[in-house]
């Protein structure tokens, strides 16, 4: 880091001596290296934070509107990837924004969205989450969301701030509903990462950051809850740099913290902003108080240095020793934010109505318009060659269905328009199946409310009614193009479910079909062996919510239990059989004798193999086929715990028949009985399914996770390091994996992830076998 400072000084000296004035510098933070500002200024801001918390700024008479318009230069600054110049776009398109609000659970995302809607005039009263006032936040429209105080489904809305039309998607914070964040970020152009000033960077903050990087989404950081006891935004800023590896710097410093939080100092304009009135509508702009001037100068220098490291134009000024103007700094922050080499760090308290208007200014000033993002599609007519889309409303239509939702009027399909224009009544084509359909109704969403529109152009987010499709389908006006799909994480937990009453079976099936269409991470399958309906999802809360929704929305009471583990049985020794089935009591009877042996197959072969080893014609072919049926039927139900038998060869060496009483049924019964007789002598064992498990955790949790795997009777096969993460590969019995997702999150502070897939069946230990046999015996007695 000292070497970096020396290099900067040498560059500064060279710049002063250079006559040509042409310079170039490397964007050192592009690969995640820390900024010079952090090394020079450090993180020792606890005393400054304490100083701020003990002071409130006296109000002065100077007042202005909420925030400032972006300058013409910054509004028209396009990324280098833009295909067209600003002249081709209307002012509406240049100022449009599509943003998502994402964070760890309980960081204040929905509260922040509620304030944004209020300040932009979309709602006229502020309501809180959990429905404390009997109403609940606008974006939490589901009854369960208002009861539990959490967001379960992402909700879309739109608003207007100054001259900018903003589409907003509020997403859940709980890891179980991560697909909602995934598909929102897939279609958005920018995002606000909300962080709690007390909790800082938490587990889901890290997950959301990964998702933003996956879809190359520029972001602003907003440190919320600066009014809470223990608030320390400088500690959060250090965590953002260290844990998320973001080149971030504050564009605000708080005026007071905890109960004394009154507003912020804007480091770009170098002015103090305080918020007054019951809803924070009365905004006062004043000179920076004397006791904050030194801290403000220091933090502005840190801001300029962090941006100068990744922006060439500002770097030129910085190396010359010149301080940039407000407009120059804003333009540089915008360029660096859109290039994803810098993240502006805003501060405030949504609940106490402070700082939200300045954050809205930041959305307009620093996040990209739709045409400033590169969007790729696949040309299905040309071997899926990648092509770039243009944000041209006159070009052929290309749009992506990213979310489905069942409403009272039928299926609602959320669409992001990437190219061209969609118009009500026009014919569009689903390129995944080639089906054509007319656009029956086009709406713009405001949480659970709808506003009908006649058309929508590229860059907009709208919804269609009455369209049969699945999440991820591409709609065009005839061109054979498909958008790249979003990442769907694999389910990690399963439950067995069944309706309590048979009369509710129809609604039960309807509910499961609907939930599968809405949520790609919710899977349903019927287990052929156990006959159970198994639902799989991202965690306990995820599945609990769907069980509760079945009860509320479909009036279906559901029995929930662990899914039955699909054990197998096998034999470990060769054994002979000689069985006579004889039933003769006058008239036509039954007679059949079978002789032979059973033996285990080689390891890895799970088949049941029947061989005819009879020499001569002691049994007719029809009787031999009946014997094969009888033995294979017997192998469907093992003698230990009633599960199928695998890996066995049955050889028939001899037999006897009666001229009158023998028939196929007699030999089938003889074979079935012979199997049950010989099975006990062949030293049977129980096999359990073993899963291949891959666990990704931060390295500091590696030891505790491996210890837990050993307690679950797992075998660790490999452990490798990948950056700050450890990847552990192991084999664990399926029975011991139930509830693991919850325990892993608990052990790793929510930072661990795992995937598992079936590997093989392996013998259980003697104590487990005795326990399973005892349970099976009890069950049979109760059934009898």
C-alpha positions in Angstrom: 0.0 0.0 0.0 3.0 2.3 0.8 4.4 1.5 -2.6 1.0 2.7 -4.1 1.3 6.0 -2.3 4.9 6.5 -3.5 3.9 5.7 -7.0 1.1 8.2 -6.8 3.5 10.9 -5.6 6.0 10.1 -8.4 3.2 10.3 -11.0 2.1 13.7 -9.5 5.7 15.0 -9.8 6.0 13.7 -13.3 2.7 15.3 -14.2 3.8 18.7 -13.0 7.1 18.5 -15.0 5.5 17.2 -18.2 5.0 19.6 -21.0 2.8 17.4 -23.2 0.1 17.0 -20.6 -0.8 13.5 -22.0 -1.1 11.0 -19.2 -2.6 7.6 -18.6 -3.2 5.7 -15.4 -4.4 2.2 -14.6 -7.7 1.6 -12.9 -6.1 -0.3 -10.0 -9.4 -1.2 -8.3 -10.8 -3.0 -11.3 -9.3 -6.2 -10.0 -10.5 -5.6 -6.4 -7.3 -4.0 -5.0 -7.9 -1.5 -2.2 -7.9 2.2 -3.0 -5.1 4.7 -2.1 -7.6 6.7 -0.2 -8.2 3.9 2.3 -4.4 3.4 2.8 -3.8 7.1 3.3 -6.8 7.9 5.4 -7.5 4.6 7.1 -10.6 3.5 8.8 -10.2 5.1 12.2 -13.4 7.0 12.0 -15.0 5.7 15.2 -14.1 9.0 17.0 -15.5 11.0 14.2 -18.8 9.0 14.3 -19.0 9.6 18.0 -18.4 13.3 17.5 -21.2 13.4 15.0 -23.6 11.5 17.3 -23.2 14.2 20.0 -24.0 17.1 17.7 -27.1 18.3 15.9 -27.0 21.1 13.3 -29.0 24.2 14.0 -31.5 24.9 11.3 -31.0 28.0 9.1 -33.5 29.6 6.8 -32.2 28.5 3.5 -34.5 25.9 1.8 -34.6 24.1 -1.5 -36.4 21.3 -3.2 -35.5 17.7 -2.7 -32.2 17.2 -4.5 -30.9 18.5 -7.8 -31.3 17.7 -11.4 -28.5 15.8 -13.0 -26.4 18.1 -15.2 -26.8 18.0 -19.0 -23.3 16.6 -19.1 -23.9 13.8 -16.6 -27.4 13.0 -17.9 -26.1 12.6 -21.4 -22.9 10.7 -20.4 -23.2 7.3 -22.0 -21.1 4.2 -21.3 -18.5 3.3 -24.0 -20.7 0.4 -25.0 -23.7 2.5 -26.1 -24.6 1.8 -29.7 -26.2 5.2 -30.4 -25.6 8.8 -29.5 -27.7 10.9 -27.2 -29.3 12.7 -30.1 -31.2 9.6 -31.1 -33.0 9.4 -27.7 -35.7 11.5 -26.3 -35.2 13.2 -23.0 -37.6 10.7 -21.4 -35.4 7.8 -22.5 -32.2 9.5 -21.3 -33.8 10.1 -17.8 -35.5 6.7 -17.4 -34.2 4.3 -14.7 -35.0 0.7 -13.9 -33.8 -0.1 -10.4 -34.1 -2.8 -7.8 -33.9 -2.5 -4.0 -32.1 -5.4 -2.4 -30.6 -6.2 1.0 -30.3 -8.6 3.9 -33.6 -9.3 5.7 -34.8 -6.5 8.0 -32.5 -3.8 6.6 -35.4 -1.6 5.6 -35.9 -2.2 1.9 -39.7 -2.0 2.0 -39.7 0.9 4.3 -37.3 2.7 1.9 -39.6 1.9 -1.1 -42.6 3.3 0.9 -40.8 6.6 1.4 -39.7 6.7 -2.3 -43.3 6.3 -3.3 -44.5 9.0 -0.9 -41.9 11.6 -2.0 -42.6 10.9 -5.7 -46.3 11.4 -5.1 -47.3 7.8 -5.9 -48.9 7.4 -2.5 -50.2 10.1 -0.2 -49.8 8.4 3.2 -46.8 6.5 4.7 -47.6 3.1 6.2 -45.2 0.8 8.0 -44.4 -2.9 7.5 -46.1 -5.5 9.7 -49.4 -3.6 9.2 -48.9 -1.9 12.6 -51.5 0.7 11.6 -53.9 -1.9 10.1 -52.8 -1.0 6.5 -49.2 -2.2 6.0 -46.6 -1.0 3.5 -47.8 -0.6 -0.1 -45.4 -3.0 -1.6 -46.3 -5.8 0.9 -49.6 -6.6 -0.7 -49.9 -10.3 0.4 -51.6 -10.9 3.7 -48.8 -13.2 4.9 -46.2 -10.4 4.2 -48.1 -8.0 6.4 -48.5 -10.5 9.1 -44.9 -11.7 9.2 -43.3 -8.3 8.4 -41.2 -9.8 5.6 -41.3 -9.5 1.8 -42.1 -12.9 0.2 -42.6 -11.9 -3.5 -40.8 -9.2 -5.4 -43.2 -6.3 -6.2 -43.0 -3.8 -9.1 -44.0 -0.2 -9.2 -43.1 3.0 -11.0 -42.8 6.6 -10.1 -41.5 10.0 -11.4 -38.8 12.0 -9.7 -38.1 15.3 -11.3 -37.9 14.5 -15.0 -37.0 10.9 -14.5 -39.4 7.9 -14.9 -38.3 5.2 -12.5 -39.4 1.5 -12.5 -38.7 0.0 -9.1 -38.7 -3.7 -7.9 -38.7 -4.3 -4.2 -37.2 -7.7 -3.5 -37.2 -10.1 -0.5 -34.2 -10.2 1.9 -34.6 -13.8 3.1 -32.3 -16.3 1.5 -35.2 -18.7 1.0 -36.7 -16.3 -1.6 -33.4 -15.6 -3.4 -35.0 -16.5 -6.8 -37.1 -13.3 -6.5 -33.8 -11.2 -6.3 -32.2 -13.3 -9.0 -34.9 -12.6 -11.6 -35.3 -9.0 -10.7 -31.6 -8.3 -11.1 -31.7 -10.1 -14.4 -33.9 -7.4 -16.0 -32.8 -4.3 -14.1 -30.3 -1.7 -15.1 -29.2 -0.5 -11.6 -29.7 -1.4 -8.0 -29.7 0.1 -4.5 -27.9 -2.2 -2.0 -29.4 -1.3 1.4 -27.2 -1.9 4.5 -28.1 -1.6 8.1 -25.9 0.9 10.0 -25.8 -1.5 13.0 -25.8 -5.0 11.3 -23.5 -3.9 8.4 -22.6 -6.4 5.7 -24.7 -9.5 6.5 -25.0 -12.9 4.9 -27.7 -12.0 2.4 -25.8 -8.8 1.6 -23.0 -11.0 0.3 -25.4 -13.2 -1.7 -27.1 -10.1 -3.3 -23.7 -8.7 -4.1 -22.8 -12.0 -5.9 -26.1 -11.7 -7.9 -25.4 -8.1 -8.9 -22.0 -9.1 -10.1 -23.4 -12.1 -12.0 -25.7 -9.8 -14.0 -23.3 -6.9 -14.2 -25.6 -4.5 -12.4 -24.2 -1.1 -11.2 -25.2 -0.2 -7.7 -25.5 2.5 -5.1 -25.1 1.6 -1.4 -27.5 3.2 1.1 -26.6 2.8 4.8 -30.0 2.8 6.5 -31.1 3.1 10.1 -28.5 5.8 11.1 -31.0 6.7 13.9 -30.6 3.3 15.6 -28.6 2.8 18.8 -25.1 1.6 17.9 -25.2 3.0 14.3 -21.7 3.3 12.8 -21.8 3.9 9.0 -18.0 4.1 8.9 -17.7 0.5 10.1 -20.2 -0.5 7.4 -18.1 1.3 4.8 -15.0 -0.7 5.9 -17.0 -3.9 5.7 -18.2 -3.1 2.2 -14.6 -2.6 1.1 -13.2 -5.6 2.9 -16.1 -8.2 2.6 -17.7 -7.2 -0.7 -14.4 -5.9 -2.2 -16.1 -2.8 -3.6 -14.3 0.4 -4.4 -16.7 2.4 -2.3 -16.5 5.9 -0.8 -19.0 8.1 1.1 -20.8 10.8 -0.8 -22.5 11.8 2.6 -21.4 12.1 6.2 -24.1 12.0 8.8 -25.1 15.0 10.9 -25.5 13.2 14.2 -26.1 9.5 14.8 -28.6 7.5 16.8 -31.2 9.9 18.4 -29.3 12.9 17.2 -29.5 12.0 13.5 -30.8 15.1 11.7 -29.5 14.9 8.2 -26.3 14.6 6.1 -23.5 16.6 4.6 -23.5 16.2 0.8 -19.8 15.8 -0.1 -20.3 16.4 -3.8 -21.9 19.8 -3.3 -20.3 20.4 0.1 -23.4 21.6 1.9 -25.4 20.4 4.9 -28.9 19.0 4.3 -31.4 18.5 7.2 -34.9 17.1 7.0 -37.8 18.5 9.0 -41.5 18.1 9.4 -43.5 15.0 10.2 -42.6 13.3 6.9 -39.2 14.9 6.2 -40.6 17.1 3.5 -39.1 20.3 4.7 -35.5 20.2 3.5 -33.1 22.9 4.6 -29.7 23.5 2.9 -27.1 25.2 5.0 -23.3 25.7 5.1 -21.4 22.9 6.7 -21.2 23.4 10.5 -17.8 24.3 11.8 -17.4 21.2 13.9 -17.9 19.0 10.8 -15.9 21.0 8.3 -12.6 19.2 8.9 -14.2 15.7 8.6 -16.1 16.8 5.5 -12.9 18.0 3.8 -11.2 14.7 4.7 -14.0 12.6 3.4 -14.4 14.6 0.2 -10.7 14.1 -0.5 -11.1 10.4 0.1 -14.1 10.4 -2.3 -12.2 12.2 -5.1 -9.2 9.9 -4.7 -11.3 6.7 -4.8 -13.1 7.9 -8.0 -9.8 9.2 -9.5 -8.3 5.7 -9.3 -10.9 4.3 -11.7 -11.8 7.3 -13.9 -9.2 8.7 -16.3 -10.6 12.2 -16.6 -10.8 12.8 -12.8 -7.4 11.1 -12.5 -5.9 13.7 -14.7 -7.2 16.5 -12.4 -6.2 14.6 -9.3 -2.6 14.1 -10.5 -2.4 17.8 -11.4 -3.3 18.6 -7.8 -6.6 20.3 -8.8 -9.9 19.8 -7.0 -12.8 19.0 -9.3 -15.9 21.1 -9.5 -19.3 19.7 -8.5 -20.2 19.0 -12.1 -16.9 17.3 -12.8 -17.1 15.1 -9.7 -20.7 14.1 -10.5 -19.9 13.2 -14.0 -16.9 11.1 -12.9 -18.9 9.3 -10.2 -21.6 8.5 -12.9 -19.0 7.1 -15.3 -17.3 5.0 -12.6 -20.7 3.7 -11.2 -22.0 2.7 -14.7 -18.6 1.0 -15.4 -19.0 -0.9 -12.1 -15.6 0.3 -10.8 -17.1 2.4 -8.0 -20.1 2.4 -5.6 -21.3 5.7 -4.1 -22.1 5.3 -0.4 -25.2 7.2 0.8 -26.5 7.5 4.4 -29.8 8.2 6.1 -32.8 6.7 7.9 -35.8 5.7 5.8 -38.0 5.1 9.0 -37.2 8.7 10.3 -37.6 10.2 6.7 -34.0 11.4 6.3 -31.8 11.1 3.3 -34.3 9.4 0.9 -34.7 12.4 -1.4 -30.9 12.6 -1.8 -30.8 8.9 -2.6 -33.4 9.5 -5.4 -31.2 12.3 -6.7 -28.3 9.7 -6.7 -30.4 7.2 -8.7 -31.0 9.8 -11.4 -27.4 11.2 -11.2 -25.4 8.0 -11.1 -27.3 5.0 -12.3 -27.6 4.2 -16.0 -30.6 4.7 -18.4 -31.8 1.5 -20.2 -29.9 2.4 -23.4 -26.6 2.7 -21.5 -26.5 -1.0 -20.7 -25.4 -3.7 -23.1 -27.9 -6.5 -23.6 -27.1 -9.6 -25.5 -29.5 -12.2 -27.1 -29.0 -15.4 -29.0 -29.9 -15.7 -32.7 -31.7 -19.0 -32.9 -31.6 -19.0 -36.7 -27.8 -18.8 -36.7 -26.6 -21.6 -34.2 -27.4 -19.4 -31.2 -24.8 -16.8 -32.1 -24.7 -13.9 -29.6 -26.0 -10.6 -30.9 -26.3 -7.2 -29.2 -29.7 -5.5 -28.9 -30.3 -1.9 -29.6 -32.5 0.3 -27.4 -34.5 1.4 -30.4 -38.3 1.6 -30.2 -38.6 1.1 -34.0 -36.4 -2.1 -34.0 -38.0 -5.6 -33.9 -39.5 -6.4 -30.6 -37.5 -8.5 -28.1 -38.8 -8.9 -24.5 -38.3 -11.4 -21.6 -40.9 -12.9 -19.4 -39.1 -12.8 -16.0 -41.9 -13.4 -13.5 -45.3 -15.1 -13.4 -48.0 -14.5 -10.9 -51.5 -15.8 -10.6 -54.0 -13.1 -9.9 -57.8 -12.8 -9.7 -57.9 -12.2 -13.5 -55.6 -15.1 -14.4 -51.9 -15.4 -15.0 -50.0 -12.2 -14.9 -46.7 -12.2 -16.9 -44.1 -9.5 -16.1 -42.2 -8.4 -19.2 -39.0 -6.4 -19.6 -38.9 -4.8 -23.1 -35.3 -4.8 -24.4 -35.8 -3.7 -28.0 -38.7 -2.4 -30.1 -42.3 -1.7 -28.9 -45.1 -3.9 -27.7 -48.7 -2.7 -28.5 -52.0 -4.0 -27.2 -53.8 -6.0 -29.9 -50.5 -6.8 -31.8 -49.4 -10.4 -32.5 -46.3 -11.6 -30.7 -44.4 -14.9 -30.8 -43.0 -17.1 -28.0 -39.7 -18.2 -29.4 -39.4 -21.1 -27.0 -42.3 -22.9 -28.6 -43.2 -20.9 -31.7 -46.7 -20.1 -30.5 -48.3 -16.9 -31.7 -50.7 -14.8 -29.6 -52.4 -11.5 -29.5 -51.5 -9.1 -26.7 -54.9 -9.1 -24.9 -54.2 -6.6 -22.2 -51.1 -4.5 -21.2 -50.7 -3.1 -17.8 -48.2 -1.2 -15.7 -48.0 -2.5 -12.1 -48.1 -0.6 -8.9 -47.7 -3.4 -6.3 -51.0 -5.2 -6.6 -52.7 -2.4 -8.5 -52.7 -2.1 -12.3 -52.9 0.7 -14.8 -53.8 -0.1 -18.4 -51.5 1.1 -21.1 -51.8 0.8 -24.9 -48.1 0.3 -25.6 -44.6 0.1 -24.0 -41.2 0.8 -25.5 -37.8 -0.6 -24.9 -36.5 -0.1 -21.4 -40.0 -0.4 -19.8 -41.3 -3.1 -17.5 -45.0 -4.0 -18.0 -47.3 -7.0 -17.5 -49.5 -9.1 -19.8 -52.7 -10.9 -18.9 -53.9 -14.3 -20.3 -50.6 -15.4 -21.8 -49.6 -19.1 -21.3 -45.8 -19.2 -20.9 -43.1 -20.0 -18.4 -40.6 -17.9 -16.6 -37.6 -17.1 -18.9 -39.5 -17.2 -22.2 -38.7 -14.6 -24.9 -41.4 -12.8 -26.9 -40.7 -11.1 -30.2 -42.8 -9.8 -33.1 -41.4 -12.6 -35.4 -37.6 -12.5 -35.2 -36.1 -15.8 -34.0 -34.2 -14.5 -31.0 -34.0 -15.7 -27.4 -32.7 -13.9 -24.3 -30.1 -15.7 -22.2 -31.8 -17.3 -19.2 -31.4 -16.5 -15.5 -29.6 -18.8 -13.0 -32.1 -21.0 -11.1 -30.6 -22.3 -7.8 -31.2 -26.0 -7.0 -33.6 -26.8 -4.1 -32.0 -27.8 -0.9 -34.8 -29.1 1.2 -37.8 -31.5 0.7 -41.0 -32.3 2.6 -43.7 -34.9 2.1 -47.2 -33.4 1.8 -50.7 -34.7 1.4 -54.2 -33.2 1.8 -55.9 -34.1 5.1 -59.3 -34.7 3.3 -59.8 -36.5 -0.1 -62.3 -33.9 -1.1 -59.5 -31.3 -1.2 -57.3 -33.2 -3.6 -58.4 -31.2 -6.7 -57.5 -27.8 -5.0 -54.3 -29.4 -3.7 -53.2 -30.2 -7.2 -54.2 -26.8 -8.5 -52.2 -25.1 -5.8 -49.0 -27.1 -6.5 -49.3 -26.5 -10.3 -49.7 -22.7 -9.8 -46.8 -22.5 -7.3 -44.5 -24.4 -9.7 -45.4 -21.9 -12.6 -44.7 -18.9 -10.3 -41.5 -20.1 -8.7 -38.8 -22.0 -10.6 -37.1 -23.0 -7.3 -40.3 -24.8 -6.0 -40.3 -28.4 -7.3 -42.9 -31.1 -7.0 -42.6 -34.8 -7.8 -44.4 -38.1 -6.8 -42.2 -40.7 -5.3 -43.0 -44.0 -7.1 -41.9 -46.2 -4.3 -43.5 -44.5 -1.3 -46.4 -42.9 -3.2 -45.7 -39.6 -1.4 -46.0 -36.1 -3.0 -42.6 -34.5 -2.3 -42.2 -30.7 -2.5 -38.7 -29.2 -2.6 -37.5 -25.7 -2.1 -34.8 -23.3 -0.8 -35.4 -23.8 2.9 -37.9 -24.4 5.7 -39.5 -20.9 5.6 -39.9 -21.2 1.8 -41.8 -24.4 2.1 -43.8 -23.3 5.2 -45.0 -20.2 3.3 -46.4 -22.4 0.5 -48.1 -24.8 2.9 -49.7 -21.7 4.6 -50.7 -20.3 1.2 -52.5 -23.6 0.3 -54.5 -23.2 3.5 -55.4 -19.6 3.0 -55.8 -19.3 -0.8 -57.1 -22.8 -1.6 -58.7 -23.8 1.7 -56.5 -27.0 1.8 -55.4 -28.4 5.1 -52.1 -30.2 4.5 -50.3 -33.0 6.5 -46.5 -32.3 6.4 -43.8 -34.9 7.2 -40.2 -35.8 6.3 -40.0 -37.6 3.0 -39.5 -41.3 3.2 -35.9 -42.4 2.6 -35.7 -44.8 -0.2 -33.7 -47.6 1.4 -32.7 -50.8 -0.5 -31.9 -54.3 0.6 -29.3 -56.7 -0.7 -27.8 -60.1 0.1 -24.2 -60.8 1.0 -23.9 -64.6 0.7 -24.9 -67.5 -1.6 -27.8 -69.6 -0.4 -29.8 -72.5 -1.9 -33.5 -73.1 -2.0 -35.8 -76.1 -2.5 -39.4 -75.3 -2.1 -42.6 -77.3 -2.8 -45.9 -75.5 -3.1 -48.6 -78.1 -2.8 -52.3 -77.5 -2.4 -54.3 -80.6 -3.2 -57.7 -81.2 -1.6 -59.7 -82.9 -4.3 -60.4 -81.6 -7.7 -58.1 -79.1 -9.5 -55.3 -78.2 -7.0 -51.9 -76.4 -7.1 -48.5 -78.0 -7.3 -45.0 -76.6 -8.0 -41.5 -77.3 -6.9 -38.5 -75.0 -7.5 -34.8 -75.8 -6.7 -31.9 -73.4 -7.1 -29.7 -70.8 -5.4 -29.3 -67.0 -5.0 -26.1 -65.1 -4.9 -25.0 -61.4 -4.8 -23.9 -59.7 -8.0 -20.7 -57.8 -8.3 -20.5 -54.5 -6.6 -22.1 -51.6 -8.5 -24.7 -53.9 -10.3 -28.1 -53.2 -8.8 -30.1 -55.4 -11.2 -32.2 -58.5 -10.3 -30.9 -61.2 -12.7 -32.9 -64.4 -13.3 -31.2 -67.4 -15.0 -32.6 -70.7 -16.1 -30.1 -73.4 -15.2 -32.3 -76.4 -15.8 -30.9 -79.1 -17.9 -33.6 -81.1 -19.7 -37.3 -80.5 -19.7 -38.4 -80.9 -16.1 -40.3 -77.7 -16.4 -42.1 -76.2 -19.4 -41.1 -72.7 -20.6 -44.4 -71.3 -19.3 -43.7 -72.5 -15.8 -40.2 -71.1 -16.0 -41.5 -67.6 -16.9 -44.0 -67.9 -14.0 -41.1 -68.6 -11.7 -39.2 -65.5 -13.0 -42.3 -63.4 -12.3 -42.6 -64.8 -8.8 -39.0 -64.2 -7.9 -38.9 -60.6 -9.2 -42.2 -59.9 -7.4 -40.6 -61.2 -4.2 -37.6 -58.9 -4.7 -39.9 -55.8 -4.6 -40.4 -56.3 -0.9 -37.3 -57.3 1.1 -37.7 -59.3 4.3 -35.9 -56.8 6.6 -37.8 -53.5 6.2 -40.0 -54.1 3.2 -37.9 -52.1 0.7 -36.8 -53.4 -2.8 -33.9 -55.8 -3.0 -31.1 -55.1 -5.6 -27.9 -56.7 -6.8 -29.0 -60.4 -6.8 -28.7 -63.3 -9.2 -31.4 -66.0 -9.0 -30.5 -69.3 -10.7 -33.2 -72.0 -11.1 -31.5 -75.4 -11.4 -34.4 -77.9 -11.2 -38.1 -78.3 -10.5 -41.0 -80.6 -10.6 -44.6 -80.4 -11.8 -47.8 -82.4 -11.6 -49.6 -83.5 -14.7 -53.0 -82.2 -13.5 -52.4 -79.7 -10.6 -49.5 -77.7 -11.9 -50.1 -74.3 -13.5 -48.4 -70.9 -13.9 -50.0 -69.5 -10.7 -48.7 -72.5 -8.7 -45.1 -71.9 -9.9 -45.4 -68.1 -9.3 -46.5 -68.8 -5.7 -43.8 -71.4 -5.3 -41.1 -69.0 -6.5 -42.4 -66.1 -4.3 -42.4 -68.4 -1.2 -38.9 -69.8 -2.1 -37.6 -66.3 -2.3 -38.9 -65.4 1.2 -37.5 -68.7 2.6 -34.0 -68.3 1.2 -33.7 -64.6 1.8 -33.0 -64.9 5.5 -30.2 -67.4 4.9 -28.4 -65.2 2.4 -27.3 -62.7 5.1 -29.3 -59.7 3.9 -28.3 -56.1 4.6 -30.0 -52.7 4.4 -28.6 -50.1 1.9 -29.2 -46.4 2.4 -28.9 -43.6 -0.3 -25.7 -41.7 0.0 -25.5 -38.1 -1.4 -22.6 -36.3 -3.0 -22.5 -33.0 -1.2 -20.6 -29.9 -2.2 -20.4 -27.2 0.5 -19.1 -23.6 -0.1 -18.3 -21.7 3.1 -15.9 -18.8 4.1 -12.6 -20.3 5.2 -13.1 -19.3 8.8 -16.0 -21.8 9.1 -14.2 -24.7 7.4 -13.3 -26.5 10.6 -16.8 -26.4 12.2 -18.5 -27.5 9.0 -16.2 -30.5 8.5 -16.7 -31.4 12.2 -20.5 -31.3 11.6 -20.2 -33.5 8.5 -18.3 -36.1 10.6 -21.1 -36.1 13.2 -23.5 -36.7 10.4 -21.5 -39.9 9.5 -20.3 -38.3 6.3 -17.0 -38.9 4.6 -15.0 -35.8 3.5 -13.4 -36.5 0.1 -11.8 -33.2 -0.7 -11.4 -29.6 0.6 -10.0 -26.9 -1.6 -9.6 -23.1 -1.3 -11.1 -20.8 -3.9 -10.5 -17.1 -2.9 -11.9 -16.5 0.5 -14.1 -19.6 0.3 -13.5 -23.3 1.1 -15.2 -25.9 -1.1 -15.8 -29.1 0.8 -16.7 -32.3 -1.1 -18.1 -35.2 0.9 -20.5 -38.2 0.8 -23.3 -38.1 3.5 -26.2 -40.5 4.0 -29.5 -38.8 2.9 -31.2 -39.5 6.2 -28.6 -37.4 8.0 -29.1 -34.4 5.6 -32.6 -33.5 6.7 -32.6 -30.1 8.2 -29.0 -29.4 7.1 -29.8 -26.2 5.2 -30.9 -24.5 8.4 -28.0 -25.9 10.5 -25.5 -24.8 7.8 -26.8 -21.2 7.8 -26.7 -21.2 11.6 -23.1 -22.4 11.7 -21.9 -20.0 9.1 -23.9 -16.9 9.9 -26.0 -17.5 6.8 -22.9 -17.4 4.5 -22.7 -21.2 3.6 -24.3 -22.8 0.6 -24.5 -26.4 -0.5 -25.7 -28.6 -3.3 -26.3 -32.4 -3.2 -27.1 -35.1 -5.7 -27.6 -38.9 -5.4 -24.4 -40.9 -5.5 -25.1 -44.5 -4.6 -26.6 -46.8 -2.0 -24.3 -48.1 0.7 -24.7 -50.6 3.6 -25.8 -49.1 6.9 -24.1 -49.9 10.2 -25.3 -52.8 12.3 -26.8 -50.5 15.0 -28.7 -48.5 12.3 -29.9 -51.8 10.7 -31.2 -53.1 14.1 -33.0 -49.8 14.7 -34.7 -49.8 11.2 -35.8 -53.4 11.6 -37.3 -52.6 15.0 -39.2 -49.6 13.6 -40.5 -51.7 10.7 -41.7 -54.5 13.1 -43.6 -51.9 15.2 -45.2 -50.5 12.1 -46.4 -53.9 10.9 -47.8 -54.7 14.3 -49.8 -51.5 14.4 -51.0 -52.1 10.8 -52.2 -55.6 11.8 
